[in-house]
Amino acid sequence: MDFIFDPSLVLYLPLYGLDGASFMSRDAYGHLCTVTGALWRPNGRYFDGSDDVINCGDIGHFTQLTLAAWVNADTHVGYDGVICQDPIGDRAVWFVINDGKLRFTGYHDGTASGGEASQTTATMTTRQWYNITGTWEGSGGKVKIYIDTVEVKSGNITNDIHDSSGNYLIGNDEKTVGRFFNGLIGEVWVYRRALTSLEIQHNYLATKWRYK
C-alpha cells in the first residue's frame, strides 16, 4: 500500500473502507466525495446502474494521466461510466466499459467532435473482478489500456485533453447524460502521470488479495 505516498496520486478511494454519504479520499489531498446511492459493501460500493454516482469534485487538470479501478460488473449495456470527468460543456476524460470493452476517451476542444478514443477488442465477463487501468502519456503520446496488468490496447490521443475544470465522477460518465455503472467498484486510483507497466503490476499485486 506504499502507493498512497506517491505525490502524483491525486485521488485514491478504497471504497470497501469508506462508508457514509460523504467521505474524504485517502490520498495526500483529501478530496471531499459525496455519494448518491452506491451502497457500501465489505468489498466496495455497489452501483445500481440507474442513478448511483460518487462525485469527487474538481481534482485538477493534468497533462498526463492514469485512471485505474477494481470493478465487478453485473451487466454490460452500452456505455457504463467508471471514472470520468464532467466539465462545463462536454466530457474531458472518459474511462468506461462499452458493452464489456474498455474505452478511454479524451475530449480536447470541449465538443464531442473533438473526441479521440482507444477501445479494447477483448470483452470482460460479468460478475468477475478485474483490475482495469488506462494511461495517457500526454500530448502526442500513447494511451494504453491494461486488464489485470496485461496491456490489451494502445493508441493515441494526439492533442491535449480539454483544459477545463470539472468534477470527477465514479460510476457515471456525465451528469447530463447518465450512463451508469451496474455492479461493484472496490478501489479507484487517479494519477497525474502515466504509470509504467511495472508500477501497474505493483498496485495490482498489493491489492488483488481482496478481489482474486
HUFENZI-V480724 format. One record per helix or strand. SS is the DSSP state (H for helix, E for strand). FROM is the first residue (numbers start at 1). TO is the last residue. If there is no record, write none. Layout:
BEGIN
ss=<SS;SS>
from=<FROM;FROM>
to=<TO;TO>
END
This chain:
BEGIN
ss=<H;E;H;E;E;E;E;E;E;E;E;E;H;E;E;E;E;E;E;E;E;H>
from=<2;9;15;22;32;39;44;53;65;79;93;101;112;115;130;142;150;166;172;180;182;197>
to=<5;14;17;24;36;41;48;55;73;87;98;107;114;119;136;147;156;170;172;180;191;210>
END
